[in-house]
Every structure is written in structure tokens, then in C-alpha cells.
Amino acid sequence: MTDWTAVAAQLAEEFAPRAAEIDREGRFPVENVERMKEVGYLSSVVPTELGGGGADLATFAACQKIIAGACASTALATNMHLFGVGAAAEGWHGGERGAEPIFGMVTAGTVVGGSLTDAATGLNVRTSSTPARPVPGGYRVTGRKSFCSLAPVLNSFWGTAADTGTGRLLLFGLPRDTPGLSFVDTWDTMAMRGTGSWDVVFDDVFVPDTAVQRGTDPAGPPVWDAAQERIFAWFAVSVASVYLGIARAAARFAYDYVGGRTVTGASLPMARQPAQVTSAAEIELALRPAEAMVNDVLTRRADGELLAPADIQALKHTSVTAAAAAVDRCVRMVGGHGIFRRLPLERYYRDVRAGQFHPPSTDVALETIGKAALGIDLAAEPRWPSD
């Protein structure tokens, strides 16, 4: 079997030299994605029995952490293809065969991307403001989504819309060239500038019934089953790994920076100063618990445990918060030089800010975790639309 962490390390070595250029220009790293296709990385999570690389969640997470340390935009963009395919592959190993056509498409080179986020609110809402009007044979969808990572290169799009007749949230897949479906470059941000997370426009798009999965009744309680746990776990673990990968890259840079410099008139390197020693300790004390939590979640799932929503949200919240805190401390450790764009630290500082906005957002996660700790029944509680 392929050593995917070795592949990721090789890709990281290739991607790192152009990461600053990608960030500065705010361009999508097409060449990186093509290289990932070439070495089979974009099908690494597909079962080996179906022509893929057979990587499990732990392997995938380790690889994403490595690549994120080299080019965070490349890691995060392709994460939006890989986590969904990987979750489906885990389901396939459990006997669910519905995704087999998608696996065949992926091994043939298809890039899968999508958006569940309404452009008007920036939220992943249960009752989407993108309406789907029932018509014979399917639906007509008009509306707009945002944060569609991989938009420049995706071949297959997944999105959501609300059935205007029943209110149910629909999940559907469409080819990129579907009439009325278009992708608009709106991506001009301070962080993750190369992800190509464009807006998606639906102009009276016909979505056939055969492309639709119908969700639960929005008036009913949230559903949490093995399929839900699987998709959210793959997302949370991989997103956590991306941001922890950025933070680890920042830490390596900061440690090397202070270790290689001597203050004028002093015989000891900067790294021996008490303030720098304390900084390094605080960086480690931010990152190590988060990394341990990722390992704990992976171990519990490997042992067959079905994690609760609060478990998964705690992992995501802890990891992205710790990553941001660690990078902040790295900047303080390096000092004023850290804000110069000739050094990578200011890019790490900006990129790591984006972690708080991935669903569940920081505030939604805090509510879920707090209610679970207090024994409050989430199903019986009034819900915000983004829950």
C-alpha cells in the first residue's frame, strides 16, 4: 500500500516555494491540484478495492497536516473534496454501496466540490434560503451560495436548497456544466487567499429527482446517526489537522528564527532569553492538548465509538482556537520582523484566522458543548437556523 504521508511530504516540499506567490496574487493553485491528481492524492481515500489509495481518516489527517504546513490554501481547498469522499469510503467499508459511482468518477480524475452556505447570511442553514420549487421530474432552483472551495477546477458540484413545498432541506449533485449553474469569482480575502472559494449562482437550474437526497423535516428534531457522525467527524478532524499544520509550521519557523540569532553584545542566542523560552512553552501548551484531542478522537472512532455532536465540535473548536493562539505567540516570539511579508509568519497569522468560521462556527460550537455539559436536551431546545 502507498505510504501517503511520504507522498504528502514530497508534495509539501514541492508546494512550499510557491505558497507566498499564491497568497500574494490570491490565485488558485491549479498546478498543485494537478500534481495531486498525478500522484493519486485526490483519490487516496477511495477504497483500494475500487481503485483508490485506501487511506483511512488517521492517515488522511496526518497528510493534510503536512501539506497545510507548506501551502495552507492547497490543503484547505482539496480538503473539501477529500473529506466527503473519505467519509463515503468509510461508509462503503460498513456496507453502504451508494457512493460507488462517485468513487469511479474520482479515480478517473473528477474533482468534487460544493457549498452549503447561503450567500445572504454566510451560514450553513438547516432551512436554506435557496428555494427549490417542485416541478415534474425534479426541482427548479434559483439563488446563490458562497464559500465554494475548489470552484475554479471542480467537475461535480454538491449543494443544498429548500423544498418550497415541504420545507425539507435537499442535498443534490450536479455536473459543472449544468445549464443555469455558474461560478463567480468573489474571493478576495485576508486569509486562505488561494482556495478559490467562489460564489455559486443558480439561475433557474433544473435539479432532477435522481440527483436529490431529501433531508429531515426542519420542524423536527436534529438527526444524529452513524452517517451524520461520519461526515462531521471526517470534516472536523481534517479541518483541525489543516490548522494545526499551519500552527506547527509557524512554530518551526519561530524556533529556528530565534535559535539562529544572537543579540548584539551577548554571547547566547535569542532562544536562551527567558521570554523566548516562555514563548516556546506557551506554544507547546497550546498545540499539544489539541493534537492529543485529535488522536483521542481517532482512537475512539477506531474502537467503534459513535461520537456525540459535542465531542466533534469540541475537537474542531479546541484545535482552531489553539492554532490561532499558538501562531499569535509565534509572532510575539519573532518580534517586529514577523509582520514583514518577506517572512512566512504573517501569512500563517492570516491563514489561521479562518479556522473559526468553518461550521460549526465558534459561537455555535460553544452553545452545543455547553448544553451537552449541562445535560440540556438539544433536540428539545429552540434552535437558531444555523444549528
Residue pairs with C-beta under 8 A, 6 or more apart in sequence:
1 48
1 53
1 54
2 40
2 44
2 53
2 54
4 41
4 44
4 53
4 55
4 59
4 60
4 63
5 59
5 62
5 63
5 66
7 39
7 40
7 41
7 44
7 63
8 41
8 62
8 63
8 64
8 66
8 67
9 66
10 39
11 32
11 35
11 36
11 39
11 41
11 67
11 70
12 66
12 67
12 69
12 70
12 71
13 70
14 32
14 35
15 29
15 32
15 67
15 70
15 71
15 74
16 70
16 71
18 29
18 31
18 32
18 71
19 70
19 71
19 72
19 73
19 74
19 344
19 347
20 341
20 344
20 347
22 28
22 29
22 71
22 73
22 74
22 193
22 194
23 73
23 193
23 194
23 347
23 351
24 341
26 187
26 188
26 189
26 193
26 194
27 194
28 77
28 152
28 153
28 194
28 195
28 196
29 71
29 73
29 74
29 77
29 194
30 152
30 153
32 71
32 74
33 42
33 74
33 77
33 78
33 111
33 150
33 153
36 42
36 74
36 78
37 109
37 111
40 52
40 53
41 53
41 63
41 78
42 78
42 81
42 82
42 106
42 111
43 51
43 52
43 53
43 85
43 103
43 106
43 107
44 52
44 53
44 54
44 55
44 59
44 60
44 63
44 82
45 52
45 53
45 54
45 55
45 56
45 60
45 82
45 85
45 86
45 89
46 52
46 53
46 54
46 85
46 89
46 103
46 106
46 107
47 54
47 89
47 92
47 93
47 103
48 54
50 92
50 100
50 103
50 104
50 107
51 103
51 104
51 107
52 89
52 103
52 106
52 107
55 63
55 86
56 90
57 86
57 90
57 233
57 234
57 237
57 238
57 298
57 301
58 298
58 302
60 82
60 83
60 86
60 234
60 238
61 237
61 238
61 240
61 241
61 294
61 298
62 241
64 75
64 79
64 82
64 238
64 241
64 242
64 245
65 241
65 242
65 244
65 245
65 248
66 245
67 74
67 75
67 78
67 245
68 75
68 76
68 241
68 242
68 243
68 244
68 245
68 246
68 249
69 245
69 246
69 248
69 249
69 252
70 249
71 194
72 192
72 242
72 245
72 246
72 347
72 348
72 351
73 192
73 193
73 194
73 195
73 351
74 194
75 242
75 245
76 149
76 192
76 195
76 239
76 242
76 354
77 149
77 150
77 194
77 195
77 196
77 197
78 150
79 149
79 238
79 239
79 242
80 113
80 114
80 149
80 150
81 111
81 112
81 113
81 150
81 154
82 238
83 231
83 234
83 235
83 238
83 239
84 112
84 114
84 158
84 231
84 234
85 99
85 102
85 103
85 106
85 112
86 234
86 238
87 230
87 231
87 233
87 234
87 235
88 96
88 99
88 102
88 103
89 99
89 103
90 230
90 234
91 99
91 227
91 230
92 99
92 100
92 103
94 226
96 227
102 112
102 156
105 112
105 155
105 156
106 112
109 155
110 155
110 156
111 150
111 153
111 154
111 155
111 156
112 150
112 154
112 155
112 156
112 158
113 148
113 149
113 150
113 151
113 154
113 156
113 157
113 158
114 148
114 154
114 157
114 158
114 159
114 173
115 145
115 146
115 147
115 148
115 159
115 200
116 124
116 128
116 145
116 159
116 160
116 359
117 123
117 124
117 145
117 146
117 147
118 124
118 125
118 128
118 129
118 130
118 143
118 144
118 145
118 146
119 143
119 144
119 145
119 146
119 199
120 129
120 144
121 129
121 386
122 146
122 147
123 385
123 386
124 359
124 386
125 385
125 386
126 169
126 218
126 222
126 383
126 385
126 386
126 387
127 162
127 167
127 169
127 218
127 385
128 143
128 160
128 161
128 162
128 169
129 143
129 162
130 141
130 142
130 143
130 144
130 145
130 159
130 160
130 161
130 162
130 202
131 141
131 142
131 143
131 161
131 162
131 164
132 139
132 140
132 141
132 161
132 162
132 163
132 164
132 170
132 207
133 139
133 140
133 141
133 142
133 164
134 163
134 164
134 165
135 206
137 208
137 209
138 206
138 207
138 208
138 209
138 210
138 211
138 212
139 161
139 163
139 170
139 172
139 206
139 207
139 209
139 212
140 204
140 205
140 206
140 207
141 161
141 202
141 204
141 205
141 207
142 202
142 203
142 204
142 205
143 161
143 202
144 199
144 200
144 201
144 202
145 159
145 160
145 199
145 200
145 202
146 186
146 197
146 199
146 200
147 197
148 154
148 157
148 183
148 197
148 198
148 199
148 200
149 195
149 196
149 197
150 195
150 196
151 183
151 185
151 196
151 197
151 198
151 200
152 183
152 185
152 196
152 198
153 196
154 176
155 175
155 176
156 173
156 174
156 175
156 176
157 173
157 174
157 175
157 176
157 178
157 181
157 200
158 171
158 172
158 173
158 174
159 171
159 172
159 174
159 200
159 202
160 169
160 170
160 171
160 172
161 169
161 170
161 172
161 202
161 207
162 168
162 169
162 170
162 218
163 169
163 170
163 214
166 217
167 217
167 218
167 219
168 214
168 215
168 216
168 217
168 218
169 215
169 216
169 218
170 207
170 212
170 213
170 214
170 215
171 212
171 213
171 215
172 207
172 211
172 212
172 213
173 211
174 181
174 205
174 207
174 211
176 183
178 205
178 206
179 205
179 206
180 202
180 203
180 204
180 205
180 206
181 200
181 201
181 202
181 203
181 205
182 200
182 201
182 203
183 198
183 199
183 200
183 201
184 198
184 199
184 200
184 201
185 198
186 198
186 199
187 193
187 195
187 196
187 197
187 198
189 354
190 350
190 353
191 350
191 351
191 352
191 353
191 354
192 351
192 354
216 222
216 223
221 379
221 380
222 378
222 379
222 383
222 387
224 308
224 309
226 306
229 306
229 307
229 312
232 309
232 312
233 297
233 301
233 307
233 312
235 358
236 297
236 312
236 313
236 315
236 316
237 294
237 297
237 298
237 315
239 316
239 319
239 320
239 355
239 358
240 290
240 294
240 315
240 316
240 318
240 319
240 320
241 294
241 319
242 355
243 319
243 320
243 323
243 324
243 352
243 355
244 287
244 290
244 291
244 294
244 319
244 322
244 323
246 323
246 327
246 348
246 351
246 352
247 286
247 287
247 322
247 323
247 324
247 326
247 327
247 330
247 348
247 352
248 287
249 344
249 348
250 326
250 327
250 330
250 344
250 345
250 348
250 349
250 352
251 283
251 284
251 287
251 326
251 330
253 330
253 334
253 343
253 344
253 345
253 348
254 279
254 280
254 283
254 330
254 333
254 334
254 345
255 271
255 280
257 333
257 334
257 337
258 269
258 270
258 271
258 273
258 276
258 333
258 334
259 269
259 270
259 271
260 269
261 269
261 270
262 268
262 269
262 270
263 270
263 273
270 276
271 277
271 280
276 333
279 329
279 330
279 332
279 333
280 333
282 329
283 326
283 329
283 330
283 333
286 322
286 323
286 325
286 326
286 329
287 322
287 323
287 326
289 318
289 322
290 318
290 319
290 322
290 323
293 314
293 315
293 318
293 319
294 315
294 319
297 307
297 311
297 312
297 315
300 307
300 311
301 307
308 372
309 368
309 372
309 378
310 368
310 369
310 371
310 372
310 373
313 360
313 364
313 365
313 368
313 369
314 365
314 369
316 358
316 360
316 365
317 360
317 362
317 365
317 366
317 369
319 355
320 352
320 355
320 356
320 358
320 362
321 355
321 356
321 362
323 352
323 355
324 352
324 353
324 355
324 356
327 345
327 348
327 349
327 352
328 349
330 338
330 345
330 348
330 349
331 338
331 339
331 345
331 346
331 349
332 338
334 343
334 345
337 343
338 345
338 346
338 349
339 345
339 346
340 346
341 347
356 362
359 386
360 368
360 386
361 386
364 384
364 386
364 387
367 387
368 378
368 387
371 378
371 381
372 378
